[in-house]
Amino acid sequence: MAISQAFHIAPEISRARELGLPIVALESTVITHGLPQPENLSLAQDMEEVVRAEGAAPATIAVLSGKIHIGLDSVQLEQLSTSSSARKVSVRDFGAVIAKGLDGGTTVAGTLFAAQHAGIRIMATGGIGGVHRQPPYDVSADLTQLARSQVIVVCAGAKAILDLPGTLEVLETLRVPVIGYQTDEFPAFYSRKSGLHVSDSVDYPEQAANIAREHWRLGIPSAILLVVPPPEDIAIPKEKIDTFIDRALVEAQEKHIRGQDITPFLLNRVSELTAGESLQANLGLLKNNARIAAKIAHFIHPQSIIKSA
């Protein structure tokens, strides 16, 4: 199947591409697997509005009826948010989901793959996947896809449930620059500080775009991981959240939860243990990351690779 046949470009994104306007890709597993209803739909709508408020077009990426959609309308967003059968779609899953005509929310890796093929150079998410604490050989496909996608990924670091030092080591091995946005420290998703350092830092959107431009001009195929601390008013101290994460990890082991099921379980359990505090932090940092990605998008020239289906 040719790439163009697998994709559908929403009218808003098609117009933005034709006019050379900034576009921000948004992943969709946060809608299908990351948040409960109705918070998932409200968050998806809010992130799109944040991007538009900054003068960019939001391209929420998902699979609907076996077609990779670059941008969703309001009806499609609601359909995705209420689906009980949507698959979690990483890069390995596209062939099966397309062939079977299924719906799915794209992970960071899946969104990176689709965004690059659609010529979108920047995306926003909450936290990337990485090296799991238990077992340590469970490593997210997000990391290997970051190594081969020329896209700026704006996030709050890796999810706090992961092995953060191990994740940073793998990113270094894969030649993925980890750039702090107005910070010299790698954020720990819910928390502003982790005690871990980034490879470099910037203070302004244009500086992030300049680093990406020079990185890719050299022919280096990897993404730029731009890590943004969660806003101070919603951040949770690391020592506080770690207590709940450790408890959730023990429960996951006891229940033999592994693979693609472990991240949704841990995030949901931590939200329960914190009486919703971690959920509010998650919502806040997602919108903040979308806002910063939209600001940077004005300095990133989109590349047209496929045409609207």
C-alpha positions as a Markdown table, in Angstrom:
| # | Residue | x | y | z |
|---|---|---|---|---|
| 1 | Met | 0.0 | 0.0 | 0.0 |
| 2 | Ala | 1.4 | 3.4 | -1.0 |
| 3 | Ile | 1.9 | 5.8 | 1.9 |
| 4 | Ser | -0.6 | 8.3 | 0.4 |
| 5 | Gln | -3.4 | 5.7 | 0.4 |
| 6 | Ala | -2.9 | 5.0 | 4.2 |
| 7 | Phe | -3.2 | 8.7 | 5.2 |
| 8 | His | -6.0 | 11.2 | 5.4 |
| 9 | Ile | -5.2 | 14.8 | 5.9 |
| 10 | Ala | -7.8 | 17.0 | 7.6 |
| 11 | Pro | -8.9 | 20.1 | 5.7 |
| 12 | Glu | -7.5 | 22.4 | 8.4 |
| 13 | Ile | -4.1 | 20.7 | 8.1 |
| 14 | Ser | -4.3 | 20.7 | 4.3 |
| 15 | Arg | -4.9 | 24.5 | 4.3 |
| 16 | Ala | -2.0 | 25.0 | 6.7 |
| 17 | Arg | 0.3 | 23.0 | 4.6 |
| 18 | Glu | -0.7 | 24.9 | 1.4 |
| 19 | Leu | -0.1 | 28.3 | 3.1 |
| 20 | Gly | 3.1 | 27.2 | 4.9 |
| 21 | Leu | 1.5 | 27.8 | 8.4 |
| 22 | Pro | 2.9 | 26.2 | 11.5 |
| 23 | Ile | 1.5 | 22.8 | 12.5 |
| 24 | Val | 1.8 | 20.9 | 15.7 |
| 25 | Ala | 1.3 | 17.1 | 15.8 |
| 26 | Leu | -0.5 | 15.7 | 18.9 |
| 27 | Glu | -0.5 | 12.1 | 20.0 |
| 28 | Ser | -3.7 | 10.3 | 20.8 |
| 29 | Thr | -3.0 | 7.5 | 23.2 |
| 30 | Val | -3.6 | 10.1 | 25.9 |
| 31 | Ile | -7.2 | 10.1 | 24.6 |
| 32 | Thr | -7.7 | 6.4 | 24.1 |
| 33 | His | -5.6 | 5.0 | 27.0 |
| 34 | Gly | -4.1 | 7.7 | 29.1 |
| 35 | Leu | -7.0 | 9.5 | 30.7 |
| 36 | Pro | -10.5 | 8.6 | 31.9 |
| 37 | Gln | -13.7 | 9.9 | 30.3 |
| 38 | Pro | -14.7 | 12.7 | 30.0 |
| 39 | Glu | -11.4 | 14.2 | 30.9 |
| 40 | Asn | -9.8 | 12.7 | 27.8 |
| 41 | Leu | -12.1 | 14.6 | 25.4 |
| 42 | Ser | -11.8 | 17.8 | 27.3 |
| 43 | Leu | -8.1 | 17.6 | 27.3 |
| 44 | Ala | -7.9 | 16.8 | 23.6 |
| 45 | Gln | -10.1 | 19.8 | 22.8 |
| 46 | Asp | -8.1 | 22.1 | 25.2 |
| 47 | Met | -4.8 | 21.1 | 23.7 |
| 48 | Glu | -6.1 | 21.9 | 20.2 |
| 49 | Glu | -7.4 | 25.3 | 21.3 |
| 50 | Val | -4.1 | 26.1 | 23.0 |
| 51 | Val | -2.3 | 25.4 | 19.8 |
| 52 | Arg | -4.7 | 27.5 | 17.8 |
| 53 | Ala | -4.5 | 30.3 | 20.3 |
| 54 | Glu | -0.7 | 30.5 | 19.5 |
| 55 | Gly | -1.4 | 30.8 | 15.7 |
| 56 | Ala | -0.7 | 27.2 | 14.8 |
| 57 | Ala | -2.8 | 24.3 | 13.4 |
| 58 | Pro | -3.3 | 21.3 | 15.7 |
| 59 | Ala | -2.9 | 17.9 | 14.0 |
| 60 | Thr | -4.1 | 15.3 | 16.4 |
| 61 | Ile | -3.0 | 12.0 | 14.9 |
| 62 | Ala | -5.0 | 8.7 | 15.2 |
| 63 | Val | -6.2 | 5.7 | 13.2 |
| 64 | Leu | -9.9 | 5.6 | 12.3 |
| 65 | Ser | -11.4 | 2.8 | 10.3 |
| 66 | Gly | -7.9 | 1.7 | 9.1 |
| 67 | Lys | -6.8 | 5.1 | 7.9 |
| 68 | Ile | -4.1 | 7.2 | 9.5 |
| 69 | His | -5.7 | 10.6 | 10.1 |
| 70 | Ile | -3.5 | 13.7 | 10.3 |
| 71 | Gly | -5.9 | 16.0 | 12.1 |
| 72 | Leu | -9.3 | 15.2 | 13.5 |
| 73 | Asp | -12.6 | 17.1 | 13.4 |
| 74 | Ser | -14.8 | 17.5 | 16.5 |
| 75 | Val | -16.9 | 14.4 | 15.7 |
| 76 | Gln | -13.8 | 12.3 | 15.2 |
| 77 | Leu | -12.3 | 13.5 | 18.4 |
| 78 | Glu | -15.4 | 12.5 | 20.3 |
| 79 | Gln | -15.6 | 9.2 | 18.5 |
| 80 | Leu | -12.0 | 8.4 | 19.6 |
| 81 | Ser | -12.6 | 9.5 | 23.2 |
| 82 | Thr | -15.6 | 7.2 | 23.7 |
| 83 | Ser | -14.3 | 4.1 | 21.8 |
| 84 | Ser | -14.0 | 1.0 | 23.9 |
| 85 | Ser | -12.2 | -0.9 | 21.2 |
| 86 | Ala | -9.5 | 1.5 | 20.1 |
| 87 | Arg | -6.1 | -0.1 | 19.8 |
| 88 | Lys | -2.9 | 1.4 | 21.2 |
| 89 | Val | -0.9 | 1.9 | 18.0 |
| 90 | Ser | 2.9 | 2.0 | 18.0 |
| 91 | Val | 4.9 | 1.7 | 14.8 |
| 92 | Arg | 4.7 | -2.1 | 14.7 |
| 93 | Asp | 0.9 | -2.0 | 14.9 |
| 94 | Phe | 0.1 | 0.2 | 11.8 |
| 95 | Gly | 0.0 | -2.7 | 9.3 |
| 96 | Ala | -2.4 | -4.8 | 11.3 |
| 97 | Val | -4.7 | -1.9 | 12.3 |
| 98 | Ile | -4.9 | -0.6 | 8.8 |
| 99 | Ala | -5.4 | -4.0 | 7.2 |
| 100 | Lys | -8.3 | -4.8 | 9.7 |
| 101 | Gly | -9.9 | -1.4 | 9.4 |
| 102 | Leu | -9.6 | -0.6 | 13.1 |
| 103 | Asp | -9.5 | 2.5 | 15.3 |
| 104 | Gly | -6.5 | 3.4 | 17.4 |
| 105 | Gly | -4.7 | 6.0 | 19.4 |
| 106 | Thr | -1.1 | 6.6 | 18.3 |
| 107 | Thr | 1.7 | 6.4 | 20.9 |
| 108 | Val | 4.6 | 8.8 | 20.8 |
| 109 | Ala | 6.4 | 6.4 | 18.4 |
| 110 | Gly | 3.4 | 6.0 | 16.2 |
| 111 | Thr | 2.8 | 9.8 | 16.1 |
| 112 | Leu | 6.4 | 10.4 | 15.3 |
| 113 | Phe | 6.2 | 8.0 | 12.4 |
| 114 | Ala | 3.0 | 9.6 | 11.0 |
| 115 | Ala | 4.2 | 13.2 | 11.6 |
| 116 | Gln | 7.4 | 12.7 | 9.8 |
| 117 | His | 5.6 | 11.2 | 6.8 |
| 118 | Ala | 3.2 | 14.1 | 6.8 |
| 119 | Gly | 6.0 | 16.6 | 6.9 |
| 120 | Ile | 5.3 | 17.9 | 10.4 |
| 121 | Arg | 8.4 | 18.8 | 12.3 |
| 122 | Ile | 7.1 | 19.3 | 15.8 |
| 123 | Met | 4.8 | 17.5 | 18.2 |
| 124 | Ala | 3.7 | 17.8 | 21.8 |
| 125 | Thr | 3.0 | 15.1 | 24.3 |
| 126 | Gly | 3.1 | 14.6 | 28.1 |
| 127 | Gly | 6.0 | 12.3 | 28.7 |
| 128 | Ile | 7.8 | 9.9 | 26.4 |
| 129 | Gly | 8.1 | 6.1 | 27.1 |
| 130 | Gly | 11.5 | 4.8 | 28.1 |
| 131 | Val | 13.2 | 2.1 | 30.1 |
| 132 | His | 10.9 | 0.5 | 32.7 |
| 133 | Arg | 12.1 | -0.2 | 36.2 |
| 134 | Gln | 10.6 | -3.7 | 36.3 |
| 135 | Pro | 11.7 | -5.4 | 34.2 |
| 136 | Pro | 14.5 | -3.2 | 32.9 |
| 137 | Tyr | 14.6 | -4.9 | 29.5 |
| 138 | Asp | 11.1 | -3.5 | 28.8 |
| 139 | Val | 12.1 | -0.6 | 26.7 |
| 140 | Ser | 9.6 | 1.6 | 24.9 |
| 141 | Ala | 9.6 | 1.8 | 21.1 |
| 142 | Asp | 9.4 | 5.6 | 21.6 |
| 143 | Leu | 13.2 | 5.6 | 22.1 |
| 144 | Thr | 14.2 | 3.9 | 18.9 |
| 145 | Gln | 11.7 | 5.9 | 16.9 |
| 146 | Leu | 13.1 | 9.1 | 18.4 |
| 147 | Ala | 16.5 | 8.0 | 16.9 |
| 148 | Arg | 15.0 | 8.0 | 13.4 |
| 149 | Ser | 12.5 | 10.9 | 13.3 |
| 150 | Gln | 13.5 | 14.4 | 12.4 |
| 151 | Val | 10.9 | 16.0 | 14.7 |
| 152 | Ile | 11.1 | 18.2 | 17.8 |
| 153 | Val | 9.3 | 16.4 | 20.6 |
| 154 | Val | 8.1 | 18.8 | 23.4 |
| 155 | Cys | 7.4 | 16.9 | 26.6 |
| 156 | Ala | 7.9 | 16.9 | 30.4 |
| 157 | Gly | 10.6 | 14.3 | 30.1 |
| 158 | Ala | 9.9 | 10.6 | 30.4 |
| 159 | Lys | 7.0 | 9.3 | 32.5 |
| 160 | Ala | 7.9 | 9.3 | 36.2 |
| 161 | Ile | 7.0 | 5.7 | 36.5 |
| 162 | Leu | 10.1 | 4.8 | 34.4 |
| 163 | Asp | 13.8 | 4.4 | 35.1 |
| 164 | Leu | 14.8 | 8.0 | 34.3 |
| 165 | Pro | 18.7 | 7.5 | 34.4 |
| 166 | Gly | 18.4 | 4.4 | 32.3 |
| 167 | Thr | 16.2 | 6.2 | 29.8 |
| 168 | Leu | 18.7 | 9.1 | 29.5 |
| 169 | Glu | 21.5 | 6.6 | 28.9 |
| 170 | Val | 19.6 | 5.0 | 26.0 |
| 171 | Leu | 18.8 | 8.4 | 24.5 |
| 172 | Glu | 22.5 | 9.2 | 24.6 |
| 173 | Thr | 23.4 | 5.9 | 22.9 |
| 174 | Leu | 20.7 | 6.7 | 20.2 |
| 175 | Arg | 22.2 | 10.2 | 19.6 |
| 176 | Val | 19.0 | 12.0 | 20.6 |
| 177 | Pro | 19.8 | 15.4 | 22.1 |
| 178 | Val | 17.9 | 16.2 | 25.3 |
| 179 | Ile | 17.4 | 19.9 | 25.5 |
| 180 | Gly | 16.0 | 21.6 | 28.5 |
| 181 | Tyr | 13.6 | 24.5 | 27.9 |
| 182 | Gln | 14.4 | 27.1 | 30.5 |
| 183 | Thr | 16.0 | 24.5 | 32.7 |
| 184 | Asp | 19.3 | 22.6 | 33.1 |
| 185 | Glu | 17.7 | 19.7 | 34.7 |
| 186 | Phe | 15.7 | 16.8 | 33.3 |
| 187 | Pro | 12.1 | 17.1 | 34.6 |
| 188 | Ala | 10.5 | 14.0 | 36.1 |
| 189 | Phe | 7.1 | 14.4 | 34.5 |
| 190 | Tyr | 5.0 | 15.4 | 37.5 |
| 191 | Ser | 8.0 | 17.0 | 39.1 |
| 192 | Arg | 10.2 | 19.9 | 38.0 |
| 193 | Lys | 13.4 | 18.3 | 39.2 |
| 194 | Ser | 15.0 | 14.8 | 39.0 |
| 195 | Gly | 18.6 | 15.5 | 39.9 |
| 196 | Leu | 19.6 | 14.5 | 36.3 |
| 197 | His | 21.1 | 16.8 | 33.8 |
| 198 | Val | 20.2 | 17.5 | 30.1 |
| 199 | Ser | 22.7 | 17.7 | 27.3 |
| 200 | Asp | 22.0 | 21.4 | 26.6 |
| 201 | Ser | 19.4 | 24.1 | 27.3 |
| 202 | Val | 17.6 | 27.0 | 25.6 |
| 203 | Asp | 15.5 | 29.9 | 26.9 |
| 204 | Tyr | 13.5 | 30.9 | 23.8 |
| 205 | Pro | 11.5 | 29.1 | 21.1 |
| 206 | Glu | 13.7 | 30.3 | 18.3 |
| 207 | Gln | 16.8 | 28.8 | 19.9 |
| 208 | Ala | 15.1 | 25.4 | 20.0 |
| 209 | Ala | 14.3 | 25.6 | 16.3 |
| 210 | Asn | 17.8 | 26.7 | 15.5 |
| 211 | Ile | 19.3 | 23.7 | 17.2 |
| 212 | Ala | 17.0 | 21.4 | 15.3 |
| 213 | Arg | 17.8 | 23.0 | 12.0 |
| 214 | Glu | 21.6 | 22.6 | 12.5 |
| 215 | His | 21.2 | 19.1 | 13.8 |
| 216 | Trp | 19.2 | 18.0 | 10.8 |
| 217 | Arg | 21.3 | 20.0 | 8.3 |
| 218 | Leu | 24.2 | 17.7 | 9.3 |
| 219 | Gly | 22.2 | 14.7 | 8.2 |
| 220 | Ile | 21.7 | 13.4 | 11.7 |
| 221 | Pro | 18.4 | 11.4 | 11.6 |
| 222 | Ser | 17.3 | 11.7 | 15.2 |
| 223 | Ala | 14.6 | 13.8 | 16.9 |
| 224 | Ile | 15.3 | 16.7 | 19.3 |
| 225 | Leu | 13.8 | 16.0 | 22.7 |
| 226 | Leu | 12.8 | 19.3 | 24.3 |
| 227 | Val | 12.0 | 18.8 | 27.9 |
| 228 | Val | 9.8 | 21.3 | 29.7 |
| 229 | Pro | 9.3 | 21.3 | 33.5 |
| 230 | Pro | 5.6 | 21.2 | 34.5 |
| 231 | Pro | 4.3 | 24.7 | 35.7 |
| 232 | Glu | 5.1 | 25.4 | 39.3 |
| 233 | Asp | 1.5 | 25.7 | 40.3 |
| 234 | Ile | 0.7 | 22.1 | 39.3 |
| 235 | Ala | 4.0 | 20.3 | 39.8 |
| 236 | Ile | 4.3 | 17.7 | 42.6 |
| 237 | Pro | 7.5 | 17.3 | 44.6 |
| 238 | Lys | 9.5 | 14.3 | 43.5 |
| 239 | Glu | 9.8 | 12.8 | 47.0 |
| 240 | Lys | 6.0 | 13.0 | 47.4 |
| 241 | Ile | 5.1 | 11.4 | 44.1 |
| 242 | Asp | 7.8 | 8.7 | 44.3 |
| 243 | Thr | 6.0 | 7.1 | 47.3 |
| 244 | Phe | 2.9 | 6.6 | 45.3 |
| 245 | Ile | 4.8 | 5.4 | 42.2 |
| 246 | Asp | 6.7 | 2.8 | 44.3 |
| 247 | Arg | 3.4 | 1.5 | 45.7 |
| 248 | Ala | 1.8 | 1.3 | 42.2 |
| 249 | Leu | 4.8 | -0.6 | 40.8 |
| 250 | Val | 4.5 | -3.2 | 43.6 |
| 251 | Glu | 0.8 | -3.7 | 42.8 |
| 252 | Ala | 1.6 | -4.0 | 39.1 |
| 253 | Gln | 4.1 | -6.8 | 39.9 |
| 254 | Glu | 1.6 | -8.6 | 42.1 |
| 255 | Lys | -1.0 | -8.4 | 39.4 |
| 256 | His | 1.5 | -9.6 | 36.7 |
| 257 | Ile | 0.7 | -6.5 | 34.6 |
| 258 | Arg | 3.3 | -6.0 | 31.8 |
| 259 | Gly | 3.8 | -4.8 | 28.2 |
| 260 | Gln | 1.5 | -2.2 | 26.8 |
| 261 | Asp | -0.9 | -2.5 | 29.7 |
| 262 | Ile | 1.6 | -1.4 | 32.4 |
| 263 | Thr | 1.8 | 2.3 | 31.7 |
| 264 | Pro | -2.0 | 2.9 | 31.7 |
| 265 | Phe | -2.3 | 0.9 | 34.9 |
| 266 | Leu | 0.4 | 2.8 | 36.7 |
| 267 | Leu | -0.8 | 6.2 | 35.6 |
| 268 | Asn | -4.3 | 5.4 | 36.7 |
| 269 | Arg | -3.3 | 3.9 | 40.0 |
| 270 | Val | -1.0 | 6.8 | 40.8 |
| 271 | Ser | -3.9 | 9.1 | 40.1 |
| 272 | Glu | -6.1 | 7.1 | 42.5 |
| 273 | Leu | -3.4 | 7.2 | 45.2 |
| 274 | Thr | -2.9 | 10.9 | 44.9 |
| 275 | Ala | -6.7 | 11.6 | 45.0 |
| 276 | Gly | -6.5 | 13.1 | 41.5 |
| 277 | Glu | -3.5 | 15.4 | 42.1 |
| 278 | Ser | -1.3 | 13.6 | 39.5 |
| 279 | Leu | -4.2 | 13.7 | 37.0 |
| 280 | Gln | -4.4 | 17.5 | 37.3 |
| 281 | Ala | -0.6 | 17.8 | 37.0 |
| 282 | Asn | -0.8 | 15.6 | 33.8 |
| 283 | Leu | -3.5 | 17.8 | 32.3 |
| 284 | Gly | -1.7 | 21.0 | 33.1 |
| 285 | Leu | 1.7 | 19.9 | 31.7 |
| 286 | Leu | 0.1 | 18.6 | 28.5 |
| 287 | Lys | -1.5 | 21.9 | 27.8 |
| 288 | Asn | 1.7 | 23.8 | 28.7 |
| 289 | Asn | 3.7 | 21.5 | 26.3 |
| 290 | Ala | 1.2 | 22.2 | 23.5 |
| 291 | Arg | 1.6 | 25.9 | 24.0 |
| 292 | Ile | 5.4 | 25.8 | 23.8 |
| 293 | Ala | 5.3 | 23.5 | 20.8 |
| 294 | Ala | 3.0 | 26.0 | 19.0 |
| 295 | Lys | 5.4 | 28.8 | 19.7 |
| 296 | Ile | 8.4 | 26.9 | 18.3 |
| 297 | Ala | 6.4 | 25.8 | 15.3 |
| 298 | His | 6.5 | 29.3 | 13.9 |
| 299 | Phe | 10.3 | 28.9 | 13.5 |
| 300 | Ile | 10.1 | 25.4 | 11.9 |
| 301 | His | 9.6 | 25.2 | 8.1 |
| 302 | Pro | 7.2 | 22.3 | 7.3 |
| 303 | Gln | 8.2 | 19.9 | 4.6 |
| 304 | Ser | 5.6 | 18.4 | 2.3 |
| 305 | Ile | 6.1 | 14.7 | 1.8 |
| 306 | Ile | 2.6 | 13.4 | 1.1 |
| 307 | Lys | -0.5 | 14.9 | -0.4 |
| 308 | Ser | -4.0 | 14.9 | 1.1 |
| 309 | Ala | -5.8 | 11.6 | 0.4 |
